[in-house]
Amino acid sequence: MKLCRQRPGLSDSWEAEPEIPLHTKVLNYEIIIVGLIAGVASSYSAIQGLVTDKFTVPCYVSPTKALGQ
């Protein structure tokens, strides 16, 4: 969106793009914000899953504990 607002210089041969509509800008920013929130939430969940220890006894060590008895 920043490139759309640039104006060509005297030696540039390109034409300026028209202004981006407001609803497109809002949608783009909303997508970015939702993506950032989802990224932070998934990173937090992954780190929390790595930090907490939830060990269970394997079935080959004690078959009765593996069945919950």
C-alpha positions as CSV (number, residue, x, y, z in Angstrom):
1,M,0.0,0.0,0.0
2,K,2.9,2.3,0.6
3,L,4.1,1.8,-3.0
4,C,0.7,2.9,-4.3
5,R,1.1,6.2,-2.6
6,Q,4.5,7.0,-4.2
7,R,4.6,9.6,-6.9
8,P,6.9,9.1,-9.9
9,G,9.9,11.4,-10.1
10,L,10.8,13.5,-13.1
11,S,13.0,10.7,-14.6
12,D,10.6,7.8,-13.9
13,S,8.5,6.4,-16.8
14,W,5.8,4.7,-14.7
15,E,2.4,6.1,-13.8
16,A,1.1,6.4,-10.3
17,E,-1.5,3.8,-9.3
18,P,-5.0,4.9,-8.2
19,E,-5.7,5.2,-4.5
20,I,-6.6,1.9,-2.7
21,P,-10.3,1.9,-1.5
22,L,-10.9,2.2,2.2
23,H,-12.6,-1.2,2.4
24,T,-9.6,-2.9,0.8
25,K,-7.2,-1.2,3.3
26,V,-9.4,-2.3,6.2
27,L,-9.6,-5.9,5.0
28,N,-5.8,-6.0,4.5
29,Y,-5.1,-4.7,8.0
30,E,-7.7,-7.0,9.5
31,I,-6.1,-10.0,7.8
32,I,-2.7,-8.9,9.1
33,I,-4.0,-8.4,12.7
34,V,-5.8,-11.8,12.7
35,G,-2.6,-13.5,11.4
36,L,-0.5,-11.9,14.1
37,I,-2.9,-12.9,16.9
38,A,-3.1,-16.5,15.5
39,G,0.7,-16.6,15.3
40,V,1.2,-15.5,18.9
41,A,-1.5,-17.9,20.2
42,S,0.0,-20.8,18.4
43,S,3.5,-20.0,19.5
44,Y,2.3,-19.7,23.1
45,S,0.5,-23.0,22.9
46,A,3.5,-24.7,21.4
47,I,5.9,-23.4,24.1
48,Q,3.4,-24.3,26.8
49,G,3.2,-27.8,25.4
50,L,7.0,-28.1,25.4
51,V,7.5,-26.7,28.9
52,T,4.9,-28.8,30.8
53,D,5.8,-32.3,31.6
54,K,3.1,-34.9,31.1
55,F,4.7,-38.3,31.3
56,T,2.8,-41.6,31.5
57,V,4.1,-45.1,32.2
58,P,4.5,-47.0,28.9
59,C,2.4,-50.2,28.6
60,Y,5.5,-52.4,28.3
61,V,6.7,-51.4,31.7
62,S,3.5,-52.0,33.7
63,P,0.5,-53.3,31.7
64,T,-1.9,-52.8,34.7
65,K,-1.0,-49.1,34.9
66,A,-1.4,-48.6,31.2
67,L,-5.0,-49.8,31.5
68,G,-5.6,-47.5,34.4
69,Q,-6.0,-50.2,37.0
